[in-house]
Amino acid sequence: FIIGKRLFKGKGTEKNYKEALKWLKKSVDEGKNENKKTYALIGIMYLKGLGTLSDPAESAKWFEKAGSYGNVRSQAGLAIMYYAGNGVLTDKKKARYWAEKAAAQGNNTGEVVLGMLNQFSSPPEKNMEKAVQWYEKAAAQGNTVAQYQLAEIYEKGEGIPQDLKKARYYYELAAKGKYEKPQKSLEEFNARHPIENK
């Protein structure tokens, strides 16, 4: 594991993802290292195609192992993968299961997935109040997706009373992030609601 991790990070040696993956898997295969960090790192390598071709299905297998040991990032990753059907079949129940595990540890990605499950489900599972609660938790941690979703919900009054001040607040927060869409949406919001901006 130590050799694999050093090769992955380039610590004391040159970065070499292919060799890192080989050593990490070898440590697991030999039973020398079965821990959530190793499984998660292998999962990330398969997901991002580091040292191997990108393989979301293989990534999900490693994230399942890491997630079952409590690795919060793997749990959040699985929530997204099951929600979107990336590398696994779309399964909202499994998405909820992993999102709840991640959110219980305060992970904002898990909270966003729970927000999405409440916002975009069909009745009776659709619950905008719960969606807003989950998005607000994630937004408070700086999650741009949650901030953007809240902006849209408050602007449209989708399942909750319309609140243009809150919409503007969340559009402004989201626009500070690295994504272009919230920045453009803030400009469009300002054009639609010029009186609110004074």
Salt bridges, closest charged atoms under 4 A:
GLU19 OE1 - LYS22 NZ 3.15
GLU30 OE2 - LYS26 NZ 3.98
GLU30 OE1 - LYS32 NZ 2.95
GLU58 OE1 - LYS61 NZ 3.55
GLU155 OE2 - ARG192 NE 2.75
GLU155 OE2 - HIS193 NE2 3.01
GLU172 OE2 - ARG168 NH2 2.72
GLU188 OE2 - LYS184 NZ 3.83
